[in-house]
Amino acid sequence: MKAIVVTDEAAGTAGMTLMERPDPEPALNDVVVQVHASGFVPTELAWPSTWTDRLGRDRTPSIPGHELAGVVSALGYGTTGLSVGQRVFGLTDWTRDGTLAEYVAVEARNLAPLPGDVDFAVGASLPISGLTAWQGLFEHGRLRTGQSVLVHGAAGAVGSMVTQLAREFGAYVIGTGRAADRQTALDFGAHEFVDLGSEALEDVGGVDLVFDVIGGDIGKRSAGLIRAGGTLVSVVGPSEARPADGLAIDFVVMPDRAQLDEIVQRVRGGRLRTNIGNVADLDDAVAALNPTKRVTGKTIIRARS
């Protein structure tokens, strides 16, 4: 099969190569999925799991990408709940070869059925962004109706999902980002927008929940905005500062079939819009994943048209 392969951590996305790799074999409780579309998060190439297995052993050449939508082509021994020919989408294991390929082996429990009226590219754009937003808001942030939420990077793939879900659940949403992102963030449902380049973050006042995808100084300053009993939720590691009278939580997104179903049903019903910035074929993936200009939203790689 054709796949995107990385071997040199220092090279980053510039070190990606399109090459032939052996077709994957399904292990116990796995399925093999014929990939139609795949998502990619650039920070994957800084994750230890991209380069080593669970025991810390080198696993290069490795295939990155952990989001997919496609069709089940084979079942491993003992696999239940899915069938050959079924449309699926989901999130693959961090320490195994990923989805920037024509086929991938993945645990069946990490996948959910993809309805026939949802495009494969849309399906592939949902797992990391959607699950991160869902888990950060509802599991870790314990969002309640009427609370206020500060969403950093509100025009990005994750931030736009956070914005929409928080607003659906009755929160008042304040988005942040670059000046050029203002209208996009407002279009996704933010009530207000703060330009981090020219406006004072502290002017926001107190909020109940901060969803931080930036970290660093922005994350540190955000801790001071948390009201008593509120939560600072981070997906970029532990915050350098903690709220005076609240919680600071950092987490790594986990696969969850039930949550994927909640997310895709909202897409079908028009309550949730995905944020796709660019779509490219697998043959053109290396160039697409090394853009010469900023792309707002997720880049999707199609393995099949």
N, C-alpha and C positions, 0 to 999 in steps of 0.2 A: 504494500500500500504506500501511497504518498503521505508524507508527514513533515511538519516543521520540527526541526531538531535543534537543541542547544547543547554545547559542550564546554563553553567558556563563560564562567560567571562574570568575569571582568568586562566582557564584551557587550553585555546587556542585549537589547533587542537587535543591535547591529550584528550580533553573532549568530542570528537565526539562519538556518539553511533548510531548503526544501530538498528532501531526499527520499529514497525508498527505504522502508523499514518492514520487518516481518509483521504479518497480520497478527493481532492479539488473540490469545486463547482464553476462554472463560474459565476462571477458577470456581471453586465451590460457591454457590449462591450468586454468581455473576451472571450478567448478560453481555454479549457483544452487540454494540450499537453501530449501525451504518450511519455515520455522522452526515447530516445534511447542513448543519450550521453550528458554529462554535463561537464562544465568547472568550476574551482574553483580558486579563488585568495586568498592566505593565509591571506592577510591583511584584508579580510572581517571580521575576528573575532575581529578586533579592531575598526570596524565601528559602531557608535551608532545605525544605522539602522538595524543591525543584531539583536539587543537586545530590541529595543523599536519601537513603531509605530510613526506615524507623530505627535501625540500629546504627545509623550514622555512616553507613558505607556508601561510597560513591556509586551513583546510578546513571551517570552519563554514558552515552548520549541519551538525553531525556526529551520527551515530547511535552511541551507546556500546554496550557489551556485547561480549564476545569468546568466550563459551562458548555452544555450541548443540547441540541435537539436533533432527533433522527428517528430511525426505525430499527427495532430489535431484529438482529439477524441470526443470533444463536443464543442458546441457554446453557449455563453451566449446570453441573450436577447439583440437584437439590433445589434449584431455583423455582420459586413459586411467585404468583401474583402478576407476572407479565408473560406475554406470548410472542412468538416469532411473528413479525409483520406489524407489530403494534407501534404506533407513534408515541414517542416518549421525550421528556426533557428532564434536565436535572443537573446535579453537581457531583463531579467525580472526586475520588480520593486524592488528597494532596500529595501523597508519596508514590503515586503510580503514574505511568505515562498517561498523558492527557488527551485533549480533544482537538488539537490542531492537526487533525489526521483524518483519513477516510474511514477508519474504524477505531473503536476504543472499547476496552473491557472495563466494566464498572459494576459495583455491587447493585443488585436489583433494587434494594431498599432505598437507594439514593435517587431513584428516578420516579417520576410521576407520569401518568398518561397525558399526552398532549392532544387536546381536542382538535378535530379535523378542520375547524374553521380558524385555527391560529397558525399563522405562517411559521415555518421553521426558524427564520431569522428572528422573529419576535420571541419565540420560545427560548432560543439560545441567549437572548439578552436579559432574561428574567432571573436565573437562579442566584447568582451572587448579589446582584443589586437588590432584588426583591426580598430574598431571605435575610440579607444584612439589615435592610430597613425594617422588616417585620420583627426580627428577633431583637434588634436594638430598641425599637419603640415599645414593644409589648411584653417581651420576656425580661429584658434588662432595665428598660426605662419605666416600665409599669405605667404607661401613659393612660390618663383618664380624661374624659370629656371635660372641656373647659380650661384645660391647662395650656400654657404657652410653651412653644418649642422653638429653639434657635437651631437652625439647620445650616451648618457650614457646607460650602460647595453645593448650594441648592440647585444649581443648573447642571450638575454632573449626573452620571449614571445612578449612583447611590442616592445622592441628595435629592434628585427629582422624585425618586420613589418614596423617600422619607417624607418629603413635602406632601405628596398626594395622600399617602396613608394617614399621616397625622391630621390632615385637614378632614378627611373622610370621617375620622373618629372624633371630630368636634374640637380639635385643638386650634389655637391661634398660632400661625406659623410665621416666623421671621427668617428669611433666607439671607445668606451672605455669599460673597464671591467677588469676582472682578466686575468692573463697571459694565463691560460688554455682556455680562450674564444677567443683568437686571431684568430685562423683559422676559427672557426664558424662564427665570425663576418665578416671576409673577404669573406667567402663562401656565406653569405647572401647579399653581395654587397658593404661592406664598402671599400673605397679607401685606408684608413689608419686605424691603430689601436693604441690606447694608453693604455698601461698597467698601471692602476692606482696604482698598488703596487710598481712599480719600475721606472716609467717614469713621467716626470714633465708635468702635464696638461697644464701649462702655455706655454710650448713650441709649442703648437698648433698654437698660434698667434690668430689673430682676425677671428671670424666667424659671419655669419649673423643670425644663429638660433641655440640655444641650446635646446635639448629635454631632460629634466631631469626626471629620474625615481628613483633617489637615494636621493637627498636632502642633508641636513646637510652641512658639510664642502665642499663637492664636488659642491653642488648647489651654495654655497656662492662664491667659487672661479670661478665658471663658469660665474658669472655675469660680471667679469672683462674681459671676452673674447669677449663680444658682441660688434660688430662694431656699429657705428652711425646708428640709424634707425633700428637696429636689435631687436630680441626678445628672451627672455628666457622663455620657456614654461615648466611648472612644473605640474606633476600629483601627487606630494607628498606634496601638501600644499604650502602656500606662501613662496617665497624665502627669506632667511635672508638678502640678498643683492640685490640691483637693478642695472641694467646697467646704466652707467653714462649718456648715450645718446641713450637709447632704452627703450623697454617695458619689464616688468616682468608680466607674466600671469600664474595663476594656474586655473585648471578647473577640473570638474568631468564629466566623459564621459556620454553621453546621447544616448538613443536608436534612431535609424534613419533607416527606411526601405530602403530609396533610397541609403544611404551610404553602408548598408549591401549588397545591390545588386551590387554596384560598386566593393566591395571587393570580393564577391564570383565569379563574372565574371572574375576577374583577376586570381583567383585560378584556375578556369576552363581552362583559356587560358594559364596557365603555367607562368604567369608574377608575381605571388605571391605564395610563399611557406609558409605554416604554420609551427609553431615550437612546435611540440609535444614531450615532454620528456618522458612521461610514460602513458600507458593506463591500467586501471584496472577495474574489474567488481564492481558493487555496493556492493556485499557481501564482497569484499576485500578493500573497499574504505577507511576505517579508517586507515588501515596499509599503504595504498598508499599515503595518505595525511599526514602521519607522517613518512617520509622517514628517513632512518638511514644514508644516504649519499646524497650529493648535486645532484639535478636533474636540468639539464639545459633545459628550455622549459616548456611548460604547461603540467600539469597532467590532463588527461581526464578520467572520470568515465563513464563506459558503464552500463546503466540500462537494456539494452537488447543486446544480441549478434547478 
